Amino acid sequence: MKINLLFVILLSGFGAHAQISPIREISFVEEYITSKNKWEKAKALHNDSYQFTLHQISETEGFTKHTTITVKNGTITERSYQQFNNGMNDRERLKYSWTEDQAHINSHGDGIVAFTFDKIYENCITMHLSQDTEDYKIIFQIDAYGMLATCGSTKLNCERDCFLGYEVVKFEWFE
């Protein structure tokens, strides 16, 4: 049975940016709110300073891509990118990499555009958890600490490179 629920994002802490978004599974809403609250508390404890790595894989291109974003005191200070060939041993895998400092953020075309983890939470609720489950499979996972680990959607009956969203493969706090 599909549950169609209207959820006011104001309840999850978006304040003045409140909007109504259809959410298809009530369990996603509960997990999202719990995770978002844990994120906000941890972020305050660590002065909004952290680093995370997002993972992308393309079967058609034959590459795995990692974009790492560093945030210090709420400001993006660095973005780095690594592209690996799929199916090779670790030493031969790294194909291409670069690092941007704060003055040059988003100057390279490769990788995910730099944004804070707050934006991942925002995009998760507005772009992915609100997808119609008649057309999309929703993927939402939290890690052992209650933080968002995967949020995205896959068009049903899609055969290759179908996942749209975020997969966090590494996260660390700075003091």
Residue pairs with C-beta under 8 A, 6 or more apart in sequence:
2 24
2 133
2 134
3 24
3 25
3 26
4 22
4 24
5 22
5 23
5 24
5 26
5 29
6 20
6 21
6 22
6 23
7 20
7 21
7 22
7 23
7 29
7 125
8 18
8 19
8 20
9 17
9 18
9 19
9 20
9 21
9 125
9 126
10 18
11 33
12 32
12 33
12 36
12 125
13 36
13 37
13 40
14 122
19 126
21 125
21 126
21 129
21 130
22 130
22 132
23 29
23 125
23 129
23 130
24 129
24 130
24 131
24 132
24 133
24 138
25 129
25 133
25 138
28 129
28 138
28 140
29 129
31 140
31 142
32 121
32 124
32 125
32 129
32 140
34 142
34 146
35 121
35 142
35 146
35 147
35 148
36 121
38 145
38 146
38 147
39 117
39 121
39 147
39 148
42 145
42 147
42 173
43 50
43 117
43 118
46 173
46 174
46 175
47 73
47 174
47 175
48 71
48 72
48 73
48 74
49 71
49 72
49 73
49 173
49 174
49 175
50 70
50 71
50 117
50 171
50 172
50 173
50 174
51 68
51 69
51 70
51 71
51 170
51 171
51 172
51 174
52 68
52 69
52 117
52 168
52 170
52 171
52 172
53 66
53 67
53 68
53 69
53 168
53 169
53 170
53 171
54 66
54 67
54 68
54 69
54 112
54 166
54 167
54 168
54 169
55 64
55 65
55 66
55 167
55 168
55 169
56 64
56 65
56 66
56 67
56 112
56 167
57 63
57 64
57 65
57 86
58 64
58 65
58 161
59 86
59 160
59 161
60 160
60 161
62 85
62 86
62 87
63 83
63 84
63 85
63 86
63 95
64 83
64 84
64 86
64 93
65 81
65 82
65 83
65 84
65 110
65 111
66 81
66 82
66 84
66 169
67 79
67 80
67 81
67 111
67 112
68 78
68 79
68 80
68 81
68 82
68 170
69 76
69 78
69 79
69 112
69 114
69 115
69 116
70 76
70 77
70 78
70 79
71 77
71 116
71 117
72 174
74 116
75 102
76 102
76 105
76 114
76 115
76 116
77 101
77 102
78 99
78 100
78 101
78 102
78 105
79 99
79 100
79 105
79 106
79 111
79 114
80 97
80 98
80 99
80 100
81 96
81 97
81 98
81 99
81 108
81 110
81 111
82 94
82 96
82 97
83 94
83 95
83 96
83 97
83 110
84 93
84 94
84 95
85 92
85 93
85 95
96 110
98 108
98 110
100 106
100 107
100 108
100 114
105 114
106 113
106 114
117 148
120 148
120 151
120 166
120 168
121 148
123 151
123 166
124 140
124 148
124 151
124 165
124 166
127 165
128 138
128 139
128 140
128 151
128 152
128 153
128 164
128 165
129 138
129 140
129 151
131 138
131 153
134 156
135 155
135 156
136 153
136 154
136 155
136 156
137 153
137 154
137 156
138 152
138 153
139 150
139 151
139 152
139 153
139 154
139 163
139 165
140 150
140 151
141 148
141 149
141 150
141 151
142 148
142 149
143 149
143 168
143 171
147 168
147 171
148 166
148 168
149 167
149 168
150 165
150 166
150 167
150 168
151 165
151 166
152 163
152 164
152 165
152 166
152 167
153 163
153 164
153 165
154 162
154 163
154 164
155 162
